Amino acid sequence: MEKSFFTAVKARRSYYGISKESVITEESLTEIVNNAVQYTPSAFNSQSARVVLLLGEQHTKLWDMTENELKKLVPADKFAPTAEKINSFRNGCGSVLFFEDLSVIEGLQSQFPLYKANFPIWSHHASGMLQHVIWVGLEEAGLGASLQHYNPLIDAEVKQTWHIPDKWQLIAQMPFGKPTAEPEAKDFQPLSDRVRIYK
């Protein structure tokens, strides 16, 4: 069931109860990702965003490796909550991995030295927009997702497993699937404290 844009923006939440069942086809899922990557804006039209879409066993492999890396850091007697959280991500049907291509950013820094310090910041701005566009796209399609940051803990193994170019920097991971539980209620600060309008 399709939703209007702002209905999807309002409904977009962090879903931790998800299942391996997908409510859309792989083709539709790919279309969401492709459209988001192609049309999300970036500074100087740098188009530095890179995305890897993991489905099925590849998605499961991501969260298996994440759990294994966390076991090296979290004591065994305290690992149960961590295992529960990772399992909730693994229960999904796929994950979106967000990267930024540092070679593009470095190229812009060389070409426009006046803005050298800004390009990494602008790169993250663009990545954040892309993450939101894909997240809203998944919501609009009826899928629940959340945004995770297990980088740089898993960076090396992710690059080795999926042959990721060395200059691609992992920014975030977005597990998704069919929602199995409603997200918790969300409180909002008054808009009057956050928005100013002058005429």
N, C-alpha and C positions, 0 to 999 in steps of 0.2 A: 504494500500500500504506500503510494507516494505521498510525501508531505510537502507543504510549502517551505521555502527557504527558512524563514524566521521561525516557523513551527519546529523545524529540525534543529535550528540553532538553540532554541529554548529547551528542546527535549534532550539535546546532547549532554550526556553525563558520563561519569566513569562507571562502567558496568564490570563488576567482578564476578557475577554469576553468569557464565556463558557456556554454551555447549558446542560440540563439534558439528552440529547441524547448521548448514548455511541456508539462509532464506532467499538467496539470489544465486544465479548461475556464475560460474567462473568468468565467463565473458563479461557479465555486468560488473563484476568485481574489478576486473582488469580495466574496464572503461572508467570506473570511478577514479582509480589510481592514475591512469593515463591522462584523463582530463585535468585532474588536480595538478599533476606535475607540469603539464603543458601550459596551463593558464594561470597558475598562481604567480603573482608578480615577484620580482627580485630586483635588487639595486643594480643600476646600470644594465638591466636586462641580462644579468650574469648567468642566469639559469644554472646555478651551481648545485642545485638539489639533485640527489640521487636516491632512488628508492629500490628496495628489494622486497618482493612479495613472497612470503613463505606460506605454503598450503600443505595440509595433510601431514605426512611424516616429516617433512622439512620443518614445519611449524613445531611439531613435537620435539624435534632434535634441538631446536633453539632453547626451549625451556628445560630440557634435560641438561644441556651444557651449562645453563645459568644456575640450575640447582647444584650441579657438581662444583662449580666455582664457589658458590656460597657456602657449601659444606666445608671448604678450606678455611673459611673465616668465622663462621658461627659455630660455637660449641654444640656438640651433639645433643646435650641435655636441654638446650635452648632452641633447637632447630625446628620443632614442630610448627610454630606459627609461620616461619619462613617457608617450610615445605607446603603448608596449606595455601599460602599466597601464590607460590609458583605453580602449584597444581591447578589453581583457579585460572591462571593464564593458559596452561597447557590444555585445559578442558575446551578451549576455543577451537575454531576451525582454521585459523590463520593468524599471521602476524605481518605487520608492515614495519620494515626497518628503514629509518630515515638517516641519510648520510648527507654530508656536504663535501664537495670535491675541492680539496685544498689547492689543487693545481690551478683551478679557475680563480680562486681568491688571490693566490700568490701572483698570478698573471696580472690581475687588476691592480694589485699593490705596486707592481713594477711599472705599469702603464700610467697610473695616476698616483704618484708618490705623495701628493698633498693629502690624499684621503687614506693613506696606508693603514692607519690605526683603526679606521672606521669599517673597512671591508669585512673583517671577521665578525664585527657586531651586526652589520647589515645582513651578513650571511645567516646569522641566527634568527634575525627578524624574519627573513624569508622562509627559513625552515619552520618557524613557529606558525606562520600563515599556512604553509603547506600542510602541516600536521592538523590544523584546525579544519581546513577544507576537506581533507580526507575523512577526518572524524565526523564532520557534519554529513558528508556523503554517505558514510556507513550508517549513520543514524537514520538518514532519509530513506535508506534501503531496508531498514528494519533490523540492522545488526547493532549489537552492543559492543563497545570498545573501551579501552583505557589506555593511558599513556604512561610508559615506564622508562626508567633510565638506569639500566644495569651496565652502562658503559662508564669507565673504560674496563670494567671487570671482565667483560666477555669479548672485548674488541679483537684480541689476537686470534681466538678460536673462530669467531665469526668470519674474519678475513680468510683464514685458512680453509674453513669448511666450505664456504661459498665462493672462493676465489675472488675476493673483493680487492680491487686495486689499492695499493698502499696509501695513496693520497686521499682515499675516501675516508672521512672521519665519521664514525657512528655517533649520532646525536640522540636518538630515542627509538623505542620499540613500542608498537601498538598491537597488542593481542585483541582479537575480535571473534565473535561468534553469535549465535542466536541467544538473546537474553533469556535467562532462566530465573532471574530474581530482579526485583525492582531496586534501583539504587536508593541510598538513604536520602532523606529530605535535605535540601540545601538551603542555607540561610543567605540572604542577600543584604548587603549594606544599603542604606538609603541612597537612591540615585541623586538626591539633592546634595549629598556630600561628595559625590563623585563626578557630577556633570555641571558645568557652568555654561550659561547661554547669555550672550550680550547682544543687544540690538542697537 
